């Protein structure tokens, strides 16, 4: 299993945007994203500090990506 990097919520949001997700809802400190192609939702907590590894793994699972795909979008430039 690939090792997950420590990411801020903003960085997770950037990866989701690059993967084709769009922001659909904000409630408190949580933002929900939707991908029309994959027809799936995922929620990212916007709390201070890094997103925990367990939460990050859940976000990746909900977005129907592999860890390799997720880190690939992380390295990808605009």
C-alpha positions as CSV (number, residue, x, y, z in Angstrom):
1,X,0.0,0.0,0.0
2,X,1.4,3.4,-1.0
3,X,2.3,5.9,1.7
4,X,0.1,8.9,2.0
5,X,1.6,12.4,2.2
6,X,0.6,14.9,4.9
7,X,-1.7,17.4,3.2
8,X,-3.6,20.5,4.2
9,X,-7.3,20.7,3.3
10,X,-6.5,23.3,0.5
11,X,-4.1,20.7,-1.1
12,X,-6.8,18.0,-1.0
13,X,-9.3,20.5,-2.5
14,X,-6.8,21.2,-5.4
15,X,-6.4,17.5,-6.1
16,X,-10.2,17.1,-6.2
17,X,-10.6,20.0,-8.6
18,X,-7.9,18.6,-10.9
19,X,-9.7,15.2,-10.9
20,X,-13.0,16.9,-12.1
21,X,-14.8,17.5,-8.8
22,X,-16.7,20.7,-8.1
23,X,-17.8,22.3,-4.8
24,X,-21.5,21.8,-4.2
25,X,-22.1,22.5,-0.6
26,X,-20.4,24.1,2.5
27,X,-21.7,23.4,6.0
28,X,-19.7,24.7,8.9
29,X,-16.1,23.7,8.4
30,X,-16.9,20.8,5.9
31,X,-17.0,21.1,2.1
32,X,-18.7,18.6,-0.1
33,X,-17.6,17.9,-3.7
34,X,-19.3,16.1,-6.5
35,X,-17.9,14.5,-9.7
36,X,-20.4,14.2,-12.6
37,X,-18.2,11.7,-14.4
38,X,-17.9,9.2,-11.5
39,X,-21.3,10.2,-10.0
40,X,-19.8,10.4,-6.4
41,X,-19.6,12.8,-3.5
42,X,-16.8,13.3,-1.0
43,X,-16.5,15.6,2.0
44,X,-13.3,17.4,3.2
45,X,-13.0,18.8,6.7
46,X,-11.4,22.3,6.6
47,X,-9.9,22.3,10.1
48,X,-6.5,23.8,11.0
49,X,-3.5,21.6,10.4
50,X,-3.2,18.5,8.2
51,X,-5.9,16.1,7.2
52,X,-5.4,12.9,9.1
53,X,-4.2,9.9,7.1
54,X,-7.4,7.9,7.9
55,X,-9.6,10.7,6.8
56,X,-7.5,11.2,3.7
57,X,-7.8,7.5,2.8
58,X,-11.6,7.8,3.3
59,X,-11.7,10.8,0.9
60,X,-9.7,8.9,-1.7
61,X,-12.0,5.9,-1.3
62,X,-15.2,8.1,-1.6
63,X,-13.8,9.8,-4.7
64,X,-13.3,6.4,-6.3
65,X,-9.6,6.9,-6.9
66,X,-6.5,4.9,-6.0
67,X,-3.8,6.4,-3.8
68,X,-1.5,6.4,-6.9
69,X,-4.1,8.4,-8.9
70,X,-4.6,10.8,-6.1
71,X,-0.8,11.4,-5.7
72,X,-0.5,11.7,-9.5
73,X,-3.0,14.6,-9.4
74,X,-1.1,16.1,-6.5
75,X,2.2,16.2,-8.6
76,X,0.4,17.3,-11.8
77,X,0.9,21.0,-12.7
78,X,-2.0,23.0,-14.1
